[in-house]
């Protein structure tokens, strides 16, 4: 200290607490926000994703309320009103039996959205369980489970979907005709139940791989070691500590599985393996309209346009959701 020049001695005034005016003028570069609030901020900044969300909400609202407001039932045959073009009385026109196409299209959209949401939930449950067990235990358990996924990946999906759909229809129909079958399953019909089975059996592998990768990255973290030291069971570690930390990726994958399930349902209905007559589906409506595409193109336009809008909107929203929930996109 004796060798230090007086000019090098720090002034004690530099260490005085900041005044209220100085605190008020201090610039806050980025306020502290939580993960979900920050994700919502990024999602709102994505105009394409928010526009897609608005379209999805409008389609869902139309699918729920539209048939209720329509004066026609989806299976109501109106004699003398066959093959009418769009008009004030029939917004989307009528089909060859005089049934109102607006009502049938909205019912088809309701079925497609229901299939997409239910299938995404089933796929998420199976994929989360499978991927979490594989990633957490590792070793030979992981090797065997991943080889099973490779086998599922290697088979031609559409062919297996068609074969399973045909093979499952007879046993499901036999069960539904039995006295023990619940009424809500009978109301769904053979076609929808078999579609749910097919989607659950084949489309969970992507979810399982995503969850496995996240678990592999997280299971070596300190909080997992602390849980083990405190005596937490493997089940608690997986479902109380690891899976909640993968929720962002799970939501994104589940969202992107909805349009995939809708496409599969529409495709199966288009080739006659979907919902049962007289229930309407966007795929079955398109298949019926294909026969008269040159004479009555509006019959194909409205269900095909509805399918396209639903799938495109959910895909765009899923992309925006992925960017919002990915911390690596944070600036």
C-alpha positions as CSV (number, residue, x, y, z in Angstrom):
1,X,0.0,0.0,0.0
2,X,2.9,2.3,0.7
3,X,4.3,1.8,-2.8
4,X,0.9,2.6,-4.4
5,X,0.5,6.1,-5.8
6,X,-2.3,8.2,-4.5
7,X,-3.9,8.3,-8.0
8,X,-4.2,4.5,-7.9
9,X,-6.2,4.5,-4.6
10,X,-9.9,3.8,-5.3
11,X,-12.3,6.5,-4.3
12,X,-14.7,5.3,-1.5
13,X,-17.5,7.3,-3.2
14,X,-17.5,4.7,-6.0
15,X,-18.9,2.1,-3.5
16,X,-21.8,4.2,-2.3
17,X,-25.3,2.6,-2.8
18,X,-27.2,3.7,-5.9
19,X,-29.9,6.3,-5.3
20,X,-33.5,5.8,-6.3
21,X,-33.1,8.0,-9.3
22,X,-30.1,6.0,-10.5
23,X,-32.0,2.7,-10.0
24,X,-34.9,4.1,-12.0
25,X,-32.7,5.0,-14.9
26,X,-30.9,1.6,-14.9
27,X,-31.7,-0.3,-18.1
28,X,-33.0,-3.8,-17.7
29,X,-31.8,-5.8,-20.6
30,X,-34.1,-8.8,-20.2
31,X,-36.6,-9.3,-17.3
32,X,-36.6,-12.6,-15.6
33,X,-39.5,-14.8,-16.8
34,X,-40.4,-18.4,-16.4
35,X,-40.0,-21.1,-19.1
36,X,-43.7,-21.3,-20.1
37,X,-44.2,-17.5,-20.1
38,X,-41.1,-17.1,-22.2
39,X,-42.4,-19.8,-24.6
40,X,-45.8,-18.1,-24.8
41,X,-44.1,-14.8,-25.6
42,X,-42.1,-16.4,-28.5
43,X,-45.2,-18.2,-29.7
44,X,-47.2,-14.9,-29.8
45,X,-44.4,-13.3,-31.8
46,X,-44.8,-16.0,-34.5
47,X,-47.6,-14.6,-36.6
48,X,-47.9,-17.8,-38.8
49,X,-48.4,-20.0,-35.7
50,X,-50.9,-17.7,-34.1
51,X,-52.8,-17.4,-37.4
52,X,-52.8,-21.2,-37.7
53,X,-54.1,-21.4,-34.1
54,X,-56.9,-19.1,-35.0
55,X,-57.9,-21.2,-38.0
56,X,-57.8,-24.4,-35.9
57,X,-60.1,-22.8,-33.3
58,X,-62.5,-21.7,-36.0
59,X,-62.6,-25.2,-37.5
60,X,-63.1,-26.8,-34.1
61,X,-65.9,-24.3,-33.3
62,X,-67.6,-25.0,-36.7
63,X,-67.3,-28.8,-36.3
64,X,-68.9,-28.6,-32.8
65,X,-71.6,-25.9,-33.4
66,X,-72.2,-26.2,-37.2
67,X,-74.2,-29.5,-37.1
68,X,-76.3,-28.1,-34.2
69,X,-77.2,-25.0,-36.1
70,X,-78.0,-26.8,-39.4
71,X,-81.7,-27.7,-39.9
72,X,-80.6,-31.0,-41.5
73,X,-79.3,-34.2,-39.9
74,X,-76.1,-35.7,-41.4
75,X,-78.0,-38.8,-42.5
76,X,-81.3,-37.0,-43.5
77,X,-82.3,-37.9,-47.1
78,X,-84.2,-35.0,-48.8
79,X,-86.1,-36.3,-51.8
80,X,-86.1,-33.9,-54.7
81,X,-82.9,-32.1,-53.5
82,X,-80.4,-34.5,-55.0
83,X,-77.1,-33.0,-56.4
84,X,-78.0,-29.4,-55.7
85,X,-75.1,-26.8,-56.0
86,X,-74.2,-24.5,-53.1
87,X,-77.1,-22.2,-52.3
88,X,-78.6,-20.2,-49.4
89,X,-80.6,-23.3,-48.4
90,X,-77.6,-25.7,-48.7
91,X,-74.3,-23.9,-48.2
92,X,-72.2,-26.7,-49.5
93,X,-74.9,-28.2,-51.8
94,X,-76.3,-31.7,-51.5
95,X,-75.1,-35.2,-52.5
96,X,-76.7,-37.8,-54.7
97,X,-79.2,-38.7,-52.0
98,X,-80.1,-35.2,-51.1
99,X,-78.1,-35.1,-47.9
100,X,-76.8,-31.7,-46.8
101,X,-73.1,-31.5,-47.5
102,X,-72.4,-28.8,-45.0
103,X,-73.7,-30.9,-42.1
104,X,-71.9,-34.0,-43.4
105,X,-68.6,-32.1,-43.9
106,X,-68.7,-30.6,-40.3
107,X,-69.5,-34.1,-38.9
108,X,-66.5,-35.4,-40.9
109,X,-64.3,-32.7,-39.5
110,X,-65.5,-33.5,-36.0
111,X,-64.6,-37.2,-36.5
112,X,-61.2,-36.3,-38.0
113,X,-60.3,-34.0,-35.2
114,X,-61.5,-36.5,-32.6
115,X,-59.4,-39.2,-34.2
116,X,-56.4,-36.9,-34.3
117,X,-56.7,-35.9,-30.6
118,X,-57.4,-39.4,-29.3
119,X,-54.7,-41.0,-31.4
120,X,-52.2,-38.3,-30.2
121,X,-53.1,-39.1,-26.5
122,X,-52.7,-42.9,-27.1
123,X,-49.5,-42.5,-29.0
124,X,-48.1,-40.2,-26.3
125,X,-48.9,-42.6,-23.5
126,X,-47.3,-45.6,-25.2
127,X,-44.3,-43.6,-26.5
128,X,-43.6,-42.0,-23.1
129,X,-43.7,-45.3,-21.2
130,X,-41.6,-47.1,-23.8
131,X,-39.1,-44.4,-24.3
132,X,-38.7,-43.6,-20.7
133,X,-38.1,-47.2,-19.6
134,X,-35.6,-47.7,-22.5
135,X,-33.7,-44.6,-21.8
136,X,-33.6,-44.8,-18.1
137,X,-32.5,-48.4,-17.6
138,X,-30.2,-48.5,-20.7
139,X,-27.9,-51.5,-21.2
140,X,-29.4,-54.7,-22.8
141,X,-32.9,-53.3,-22.0
142,X,-32.3,-50.3,-24.2
143,X,-30.7,-52.5,-26.9
144,X,-33.7,-54.9,-27.1
145,X,-36.3,-52.2,-27.0
146,X,-34.6,-50.1,-29.7
147,X,-34.3,-53.1,-32.0
148,X,-38.1,-53.6,-31.7
149,X,-38.5,-49.9,-32.7
150,X,-36.2,-50.6,-35.7
151,X,-38.4,-53.5,-36.8
152,X,-41.5,-51.4,-36.5
153,X,-39.8,-48.7,-38.6
154,X,-38.7,-51.1,-41.3
155,X,-42.1,-52.4,-42.2
156,X,-44.1,-50.5,-44.9
157,X,-46.5,-48.5,-42.7
158,X,-49.4,-48.1,-45.1
159,X,-49.5,-51.7,-46.0
160,X,-49.5,-52.8,-42.4
161,X,-52.2,-50.3,-41.6
162,X,-54.4,-51.7,-44.3
163,X,-53.8,-55.3,-43.2
164,X,-54.4,-54.5,-39.5
165,X,-57.5,-52.6,-40.4
166,X,-58.9,-55.6,-42.3
167,X,-57.8,-58.1,-39.7
168,X,-59.1,-56.2,-36.7
169,X,-62.6,-55.5,-38.0
170,X,-64.0,-59.0,-37.5
171,X,-62.9,-59.5,-33.9
172,X,-63.9,-56.0,-33.0
173,X,-67.3,-56.4,-34.7
174,X,-67.8,-59.7,-32.8
175,X,-67.0,-57.9,-29.5
176,X,-69.3,-55.0,-30.2
177,X,-72.2,-57.3,-30.9
178,X,-71.8,-59.1,-27.6
179,X,-73.8,-58.2,-24.5
180,X,-70.7,-57.1,-22.6
181,X,-69.7,-54.3,-25.0
182,X,-70.1,-50.8,-23.5
183,X,-72.6,-48.6,-25.2
184,X,-70.1,-45.8,-26.0
185,X,-67.9,-48.3,-27.9
186,X,-71.0,-49.4,-29.9
187,X,-71.6,-45.8,-30.8
188,X,-68.1,-45.4,-32.1
189,X,-68.5,-48.2,-34.5
190,X,-66.0,-50.8,-35.8
191,X,-64.3,-48.4,-38.2
192,X,-63.2,-45.8,-35.6
193,X,-62.2,-48.4,-33.0
194,X,-60.0,-50.3,-35.5
195,X,-58.4,-47.0,-36.6
196,X,-57.5,-46.2,-33.0
197,X,-55.9,-49.7,-32.6
198,X,-53.9,-49.3,-35.8
199,X,-52.6,-45.8,-34.8
200,X,-51.7,-46.9,-31.3
201,X,-49.9,-50.0,-32.6
202,X,-47.7,-48.3,-35.2
203,X,-47.3,-44.6,-34.7
204,X,-45.8,-44.4,-31.2
205,X,-42.2,-45.0,-32.3
206,X,-41.3,-41.3,-33.0
207,X,-42.5,-40.3,-29.5
208,X,-40.6,-43.2,-27.9
209,X,-37.3,-42.1,-29.6
210,X,-37.7,-38.5,-28.6
211,X,-38.5,-39.4,-25.0
212,X,-35.6,-41.9,-24.9
213,X,-33.1,-39.3,-26.2
214,X,-34.3,-36.7,-23.6
215,X,-34.1,-39.3,-20.8
216,X,-30.6,-40.3,-21.8
217,X,-29.5,-36.6,-21.6
218,X,-31.2,-36.0,-18.3
219,X,-30.6,-39.1,-16.2
220,X,-27.0,-38.1,-15.5
221,X,-27.9,-34.8,-14.1
222,X,-27.4,-33.9,-10.4
223,X,-31.1,-33.8,-9.5
224,X,-31.5,-37.4,-10.5
225,X,-28.5,-38.4,-8.4
226,X,-30.0,-36.4,-5.5
227,X,-33.3,-38.3,-5.9
228,X,-31.5,-41.6,-5.8
229,X,-29.6,-40.7,-2.7
230,X,-32.9,-39.7,-1.0
231,X,-34.3,-43.1,-1.7
232,X,-36.6,-42.4,-4.6
233,X,-37.8,-45.4,-6.5
234,X,-37.1,-45.9,-10.3
235,X,-40.8,-45.2,-11.0
236,X,-40.7,-41.9,-9.1
237,X,-37.5,-40.8,-10.7
238,X,-38.9,-41.5,-14.2
239,X,-42.4,-40.0,-13.8
240,X,-41.8,-37.3,-11.2
241,X,-38.4,-36.0,-12.2
242,X,-37.4,-37.1,-15.8
243,X,-40.7,-37.1,-17.8
244,X,-41.8,-33.6,-16.5
245,X,-38.5,-32.2,-17.8
246,X,-39.4,-33.6,-21.3
247,X,-42.9,-32.1,-21.4
248,X,-42.0,-29.4,-24.0
249,X,-40.7,-32.0,-26.5
250,X,-43.7,-34.3,-25.7
251,X,-46.2,-31.6,-26.5
252,X,-44.6,-30.7,-29.8
253,X,-44.4,-34.3,-31.0
254,X,-48.0,-35.0,-29.8
255,X,-49.2,-31.9,-31.7
256,X,-47.5,-33.0,-34.9
257,X,-49.0,-36.5,-34.6
258,X,-52.5,-35.1,-34.8
259,X,-52.4,-34.2,-38.6
260,X,-50.6,-37.5,-39.3
261,X,-53.5,-39.4,-37.6
262,X,-56.1,-37.3,-39.4
263,X,-54.4,-38.1,-42.7
264,X,-54.4,-41.9,-42.0
265,X,-58.0,-41.8,-41.0
266,X,-59.0,-39.9,-44.1
267,X,-56.9,-42.3,-46.3
268,X,-58.5,-45.4,-44.8
269,X,-62.0,-43.9,-45.1
270,X,-61.2,-42.9,-48.7
271,X,-60.4,-46.6,-49.6
272,X,-63.5,-47.9,-47.7
273,X,-61.8,-49.0,-44.5
274,X,-62.8,-46.1,-42.2
275,X,-66.0,-45.1,-40.5
276,X,-69.1,-47.1,-41.1
277,X,-72.0,-45.9,-43.2
278,X,-74.1,-43.7,-42.8
279,X,-71.5,-41.9,-40.6
280,X,-69.7,-39.2,-42.6
281,X,-65.9,-38.8,-42.7
282,X,-63.9,-36.3,-44.8
283,X,-62.2,-39.3,-46.5
284,X,-65.4,-41.1,-47.3
285,X,-67.0,-37.9,-48.5
286,X,-64.1,-37.4,-50.9
287,X,-64.3,-40.9,-52.1
288,X,-68.0,-40.6,-52.8
289,X,-67.6,-37.3,-54.6
290,X,-64.8,-38.6,-56.8
291,X,-67.3,-40.5,-58.9
292,X,-69.0,-37.3,-60.0
293,X,-65.9,-35.0,-60.0
294,X,-66.6,-33.6,-63.5
295,X,-70.4,-33.1,-63.0
296,X,-70.4,-32.0,-59.4
297,X,-66.9,-30.8,-58.4
298,X,-68.2,-28.9,-55.4
299,X,-68.8,-32.3,-53.7
300,X,-65.1,-33.0,-53.7
301,X,-63.9,-29.5,-53.1
302,X,-65.4,-28.8,-49.7
303,X,-64.3,-32.0,-47.8
304,X,-60.9,-32.0,-49.6
305,X,-60.4,-28.3,-48.7
306,X,-61.4,-29.0,-45.1
307,X,-58.8,-31.8,-44.8
308,X,-56.1,-29.6,-46.3
309,X,-56.9,-26.6,-44.0
310,X,-56.9,-28.8,-40.9
311,X,-53.7,-30.6,-41.6
312,X,-51.8,-27.5,-42.8
313,X,-52.9,-25.4,-39.9
314,X,-52.0,-28.0,-37.3
315,X,-48.6,-28.6,-39.0
316,X,-47.8,-24.8,-39.0
317,X,-48.9,-24.4,-35.4
318,X,-46.8,-27.4,-34.4
319,X,-43.7,-25.9,-36.1
320,X,-44.3,-22.6,-34.2
321,X,-44.8,-24.5,-31.0
322,X,-41.6,-26.4,-31.5
323,X,-39.7,-23.1,-32.0
324,X,-41.3,-21.6,-28.9
325,X,-40.6,-24.5,-26.6
326,X,-37.0,-25.0,-27.7
327,X,-34.8,-23.1,-25.3
328,X,-32.0,-23.1,-28.0
329,X,-34.1,-20.6,-29.9
330,X,-33.9,-18.1,-27.0
331,X,-32.1,-14.9,-27.9
